[in-house]
Amino acid sequence: MHKIKVAITGWGSLSPLGTEHPLIWDHYLSNRHFFSRIATRAGGVWGAPITRNVEAIFNSISQHKRYRHLDPVVWYAIAASR
């Protein structure tokens, strides 16, 4: 079997901390948390929802004709790589 070398040359993040590297790092270093109460039919739960910016990126990928047949996990990976 042939060995294939893989190199990771960057990193991406889709999280409540943001999408831009400087902002994410600032949020990691802050004393602030990103949890909020999320309303559900059963009452409410604590969670850390993604930002509207992340939602918009995700939605644009999921609606693209080349990607809409893929699993949502792949959409998130594509979005994080951009």
C-alpha positions as CSV (number, residue, x, y, z in Angstrom):
1,M,0.0,0.0,0.0
2,H,1.3,3.5,-0.8
3,K,1.8,6.0,1.9
4,I,0.2,9.4,1.3
5,K,1.6,12.3,3.2
6,V,-0.8,14.9,4.5
7,A,0.1,18.4,5.6
8,I,-2.1,20.7,7.7
9,T,-1.2,24.2,6.8
10,G,-3.8,26.2,8.7
11,W,-6.8,26.0,11.0
12,G,-10.4,27.1,10.9
13,S,-13.1,27.3,13.4
14,L,-16.9,27.6,13.4
15,S,-17.9,28.2,16.9
16,P,-19.6,30.7,19.2
17,L,-16.2,32.2,19.6
18,G,-16.3,33.5,16.0
19,T,-14.7,32.7,12.6
20,E,-11.8,35.2,12.4
21,H,-8.5,34.0,14.0
22,P,-7.8,37.2,16.0
23,L,-11.3,37.4,17.4
24,I,-11.3,33.7,18.3
25,W,-8.0,34.1,20.1
26,D,-9.3,37.2,22.0
27,H,-12.4,35.3,23.0
28,Y,-10.3,32.3,24.2
29,L,-8.2,34.7,26.4
30,S,-11.2,36.6,27.8
31,N,-13.0,35.8,31.1
32,R,-16.3,35.8,29.2
33,H,-18.3,32.7,28.5
34,F,-20.5,32.3,25.4
35,F,-23.3,30.3,26.9
36,S,-26.9,31.5,26.9
37,R,-30.3,30.2,27.7
38,I,-31.9,28.7,24.6
39,A,-35.7,28.3,24.6
40,T,-37.1,24.9,23.8
41,R,-40.6,23.3,23.9
42,A,-39.6,21.7,27.2
43,G,-38.5,24.9,28.8
44,G,-34.9,26.0,28.2
45,V,-31.4,24.7,28.1
46,W,-28.0,26.2,28.3
47,G,-26.0,26.2,25.1
48,A,-23.4,28.2,23.1
49,P,-25.1,28.9,19.8
50,I,-23.1,29.7,16.7
51,T,-23.1,33.3,15.5
52,R,-25.3,34.6,12.7
53,N,-22.2,35.0,10.5
54,V,-21.4,31.2,10.9
55,E,-25.0,30.4,10.2
56,A,-24.9,32.5,7.0
57,I,-21.7,30.7,5.8
58,F,-23.2,27.3,6.6
59,N,-26.5,28.1,4.8
60,S,-24.7,29.3,1.6
61,I,-22.7,26.1,1.4
62,S,-25.7,23.8,2.2
63,Q,-27.8,25.5,-0.6
64,H,-25.0,25.2,-3.2
65,K,-25.9,22.7,-5.9
66,R,-22.5,21.0,-5.7
67,Y,-22.7,20.4,-1.9
68,R,-26.4,20.0,-1.0
69,H,-26.3,16.2,-1.3
70,L,-23.4,16.0,1.2
71,D,-23.8,15.3,4.9
72,P,-24.1,18.5,7.1
73,V,-20.8,17.5,8.8
74,V,-19.1,17.9,5.5
75,W,-20.7,21.4,5.1
76,Y,-19.2,22.4,8.4
77,A,-15.8,21.1,7.4
78,I,-15.9,23.1,4.1
79,A,-17.0,26.2,5.9
80,A,-14.2,25.9,8.5
81,S,-11.6,25.4,5.8
82,R,-12.5,28.7,4.1
